[in-house]
């Protein structure tokens, strides 16, 4: 395998994907933070962490115009609860559970506002 190709295994079996090597310089504290993610088992390599970050950035920059992405920071306990909802089958992902919660909250607020207008 050369620097320009990588193996991808999908439903149809292995295939070659074109890729290029890019060299960047990062401050030592960023490298240490990336290595900590690897040490925690969240990623296999520093390269994987950087690819994931780039994927997330590109995805956020190229979302359809009718969608606006936001970042939500939650206490760990809430995340555990959301993951439990996913495990129990109430949602397909944590993101889906959050979207459902926001939709329900907005539905209730709009319903309450409509009731107050009718008075």
N, C-alpha and C positions, 0 to 999 in steps of 0.2 A: 504494500500500500504506500503510495507516495504522499507528499505533503498536500497535493491537490485533491485527493480523494479520501473518502471515508466510507466504511461499510455501514449500511442501515438495514436492519432486519425488520421487515413489516409483515403484514398478512400474506403478501405474495412471495415472501422469502427474501433472501439477502439481495441488495442492489447497491450500486455505487452512486454516490452523490458527490458532485463537484464541490470542493471547498478550497479556500485559500488560507494561507498562514498569514496572520497579522501580528506584528510585534508592537507592544505598547509598554510604556514606562509607568509604573505605579509607585506611590510612596510606600515605604516599608510597612507602615501601619495598616495600609490597605491589604498588602500581601498577607500580613499576619491575621487580619480579619477573615480573609478568604481561606487561609489555611485552617483557621478555627472551625469554619463551616465543614471543611473536609474531615477534620479530626472528630467532629461531632457526628459524622456519618451522614450528613445531609447531602453531600455530593462526593463523588469518587475522586475527583481531581480539582485543582484550582481552575484548570481550563473549563471543566464542566460548570463551575460556579459562574465564571465569566460568560460562558455561552447562555446560561439560564438568565443572567441579568440582561444581556443584550436582547434575548428573545422577548423578555418582559417589556423592555423599553420599546422595541420595535412594535410589538403588539399594541401597546398603549398609544403610540404615535399614529397608528394606522387603523384605528377602530372606525366603524361606519359612523357617518355624521349623526345618525339618529340615536347613537349610544354615547354616553359620557361616562368615562371610568373615573372612579374616585378610590383613594386609598383609605382604608379604615384600620385604625389601630385598636385592638381589643385586649382587655386583660386575659391572661392565660386561661383563667377559669371559664370565661365565655367561649374561648376557642375550643376547650375541652367539651363543653356542652354542645357546641355546633358539630364537632366531630362525632359525638354520640348520636346526634340526630341523623347524621349520614350513615353511621353503622346500623342504626335501627331502620333505615330505609325511608325516613321521612323526607330526605333530600338526596340528590345525587352527588352533591359536593358541598363543601363549606361555602363556596361562593353562591351556590344555589340556595342554601339555607339563609344566607344573608339577604339575597334578593327577595326571597319569600317573606322574610320578616319585614323588610322595608315596604314591600307591596301591601302587606296586611296592615301595617301601621298607617300608611297613607290612606288606605281604604277606610279605616276606622275614623281617621281625622276628617276626611271629606264627608263621610256619612254624618258625623256629629255636626259639622258645619252646615250641612244641608238641613238637618233637623232644626238647628237654631234659626236658620233663615225662614223656615216655615212657621215659626211661632209668631 
